Amino acid sequence: MNLRLARGADAETQALRALCKAGLTLVTRNWRCRHGELDLVMRDREVLVFVEVRARRRSDFGGAAASVDKRKRQRLAAAAGAFLAAHPQHAALPARFDVVAFERDQAPQWLRGAFTVED
């Protein structure tokens, strides 16, 4: 595994621990489809949460949270739709998109409801 992928996996693990500590439960990790990958799919009580984990060593171009641009949001929404189609037991739940952003050596920033499908 290259260094970039290892850092990404470490950030996902840290995000997962923090979210579980906050009371969310893991549904699945690194779910892949033709639209891309969902880093974490979790439950926050009766809400299904699609979590994008972003880590940046530099804040050029706006940093980790800003890297979830319109194109990325569209891909995440399409992947979430594919997940719901593949797992109809979750389809009736309300859903939201969160971002956990890691900037250099700072504590992660959890952006609940970071965007909607309409964004």
ZIZI-V498629 format. One record per backbone hydrogen bond with DSSP energy under -0.5 kcal/mol. NH is the residue of the N-H (numbers start at 1). CO is the residue of the C=O. E is the energy in kcal/mol with one decimal. If there is no record, write none. Layout:
nh = [NH & NH]
co = [CO & CO]
e = [E & E]
This chain:
nh = [6 & 7 & 8 & 9 & 10 & 11 & 12 & 13 & 14 & 15 & 16 & 17 & 18 & 19 & 20 & 21 & 22 & 23 & 24 & 25 & 27 & 28 & 30 & 31 & 33 & 36 & 38 & 39 & 40 & 41 & 42 & 43 & 44 & 45 & 46 & 47 & 48 & 49 & 49 & 50 & 50 & 51 & 51 & 52 & 52 & 53 & 54 & 54 & 56 & 62 & 63 & 66 & 67 & 67 & 68 & 69 & 73 & 74 & 75 & 76 & 77 & 78 & 79 & 80 & 81 & 82 & 83 & 84 & 85 & 86 & 87 & 90 & 91 & 93 & 94 & 96 & 97 & 98 & 98 & 99 & 100 & 101 & 101 & 102 & 103 & 104 & 104 & 106 & 109 & 110 & 111 & 111 & 112 & 114 & 114 & 115 & 119]
co = [2 & 3 & 4 & 5 & 6 & 7 & 8 & 9 & 10 & 11 & 12 & 13 & 14 & 15 & 16 & 17 & 18 & 20 & 19 & 43 & 41 & 41 & 39 & 38 & 36 & 33 & 31 & 37 & 51 & 28 & 49 & 25 & 47 & 43 & 44 & 44 & 94 & 42 & 47 & 48 & 96 & 40 & 49 & 50 & 98 & 51 & 52 & 100 & 102 & 59 & 60 & 62 & 63 & 64 & 65 & 67 & 69 & 70 & 71 & 72 & 73 & 74 & 75 & 76 & 77 & 78 & 79 & 80 & 81 & 82 & 83 & 87 & 88 & 90 & 46 & 48 & 115 & 50 & 96 & 111 & 52 & 99 & 109 & 54 & 101 & 56 & 102 & 103 & 101 & 108 & 99 & 109 & 110 & 97 & 111 & 97 & 116]
e = [-2.3 & -2.5 & -2.1 & -2.6 & -2.3 & -2.5 & -2.3 & -2.2 & -2.5 & -2.7 & -2.7 & -2.3 & -2.4 & -2.7 & -2.6 & -2.4 & -1.4 & -1.6 & -2.4 & -2.3 & -3.1 & -1.8 & -2.7 & -1.8 & -2.5 & -1.2 & -2.9 & -0.6 & -1.8 & -2.8 & -2.9 & -2.8 & -2.9 & -0.6 & -0.5 & -1.2 & -2.9 & -3.7 & -0.5 & -0.5 & -2.7 & -3.2 & -0.7 & -0.5 & -2.4 & -0.5 & -0.5 & -2.6 & -2.5 & -1.3 & -1.2 & -0.6 & -0.8 & -0.9 & -1.6 & -1.7 & -2.8 & -2.2 & -2.0 & -2.6 & -2.4 & -2.2 & -2.5 & -2.6 & -2.2 & -2.1 & -2.5 & -2.5 & -2.0 & -2.1 & -1.7 & -2.3 & -1.0 & -1.5 & -0.7 & -2.0 & -0.7 & -2.3 & -0.5 & -1.8 & -2.4 & -0.6 & -2.8 & -3.0 & -0.5 & -2.7 & -0.5 & -2.8 & -2.8 & -0.6 & -3.4 & -0.7 & -0.9 & -1.6 & -0.9 & -0.9 & -1.4]
